[in-house]
Amino acid sequence: MSSVAHTLTVELGRRSYPIQIGHGLLNERDLIGRHVPARDVLIVSNTTVAPLYLEALESALRPRHTVATLLPDGESYKTLDTVARILDVLVANRFGRDCVVVALGGGVVGDMAGFAASVYQRGVLFVQVPTTLLAQVDSAVGGKTGVNHPGGKNLIGAFHQPLVVLADTATLATLPPRELRAGLAEVVKYGLIRDAAFFDWLESHADALLAGEREALAYVILRSCQIKAEIVGRDELEHGERALLNFGHTFGHAIESATGYGRWLHGEAVAAGMVMAARMSRESGWIDAASLARITTLIERMGLPTRLADVSAQTMLQGMRMDKKVLEGQIRLVLLRAIGDAFVTADYEAQHLERTLQAHLC
């Protein structure tokens, strides 16, 4: 009996692909084999994930010729130099354009493996096997790949859609609590931008999620992927609606850049960034005080930060000006009209942004 509990599709015409969600997918040899149409496979993982799941994946891929490269773990290694290591392995093994790159790990591994696949011989096939909650609900879906630069988060990259996303929820059992909480930040984001009823559900089930209850986690992965797949299917290259998925990220990416990549997990920075975006929405008169309080309370219940120390408003603004949504020098923000109703705008008062930053910089 198959372990696949849910199958979704990211609708992109000829480049459409499935998201398979289930408990124990890494043990599904037929399933994995069906989605890896190649003789030569490069598995990209890291030193934390590989000891746990690499053997199972290699077993599922037999009799293919597989090579594994293990990267150091952490956001600070999400660089062009690390991607060059992946490309060196592909070249050294004489992999052709018919190879497949498989990312086994969290968002950092997926972003770098996908970027390497996008540029090797001008593009080879790519499979996502996300092993963190954040990757399963967000970064593994949608085809964004890339690396950080000292000047800003994810400034170098490409859109390169995977063949398939295989989200094995069994891998979440080995996820450290801090990583689980970081993933929940992206889950909360979906409720805030698109689904008020989902946000209500998260308020009622926060304790179950923090305890790692399997059914609760499976539901939030499904609902998050549904929302993201719908948005990406309508706006793959982020010309409009897809920018809503960056709610909290303009602030969050500036936090990561200002504090040095790796001190804050991505989800932690996004959590603080979402509270800042919610406060900015309140300062601008879009949402009421009760909505801001609900958002802040849920983020705090998830064990996530809402403030940061040792960063000035000027430093934050410098980071925000490097955001990819900036047009003609204007910082565009994703704000809220209500919980479940987000929009993108550059039409706001500078003093409101200043007050927002001051309220969250300790």
Secondary structure as UniProt FT lines:
FT   STRAND          4..10
FT   HELIX           13..15
FT   STRAND          17..22
FT   TURN            23..24
FT   HELIX           25..27
FT   HELIX           29..34
FT   STRAND          40..46
FT   TURN            47..49
FT   HELIX           50..61
FT   TURN            62..63
FT   STRAND          65..71
FT   HELIX           75..77
FT   HELIX           80..92
FT   TURN            93..94
FT   TURN            97..98
FT   STRAND          100..105
FT   HELIX           107..119
FT   HELIX           120..122
FT   STRAND          125..130
FT   HELIX           133..134
FT   HELIX           135..139
FT   STRAND          144..149
FT   TURN            150..151
FT   STRAND          152..159
FT   STRAND          165..168
FT   HELIX           169..174
FT   HELIX           177..194
FT   HELIX           196..210
FT   TURN            211..212
FT   HELIX           214..234
FT   TURN            236..237
FT   HELIX           241..246
FT   TURN            247..248
FT   HELIX           249..259
FT   TURN            261..262
FT   HELIX           266..283
FT   TURN            284..285
FT   HELIX           289..301
FT   TURN            302..303
FT   HELIX           313..320
FT   TURN            321..322
FT   TURN            324..325
FT   TURN            328..329
FT   STRAND          333..338
FT   TURN            339..340
FT   STRAND          341..345
FT   HELIX           350..360
//
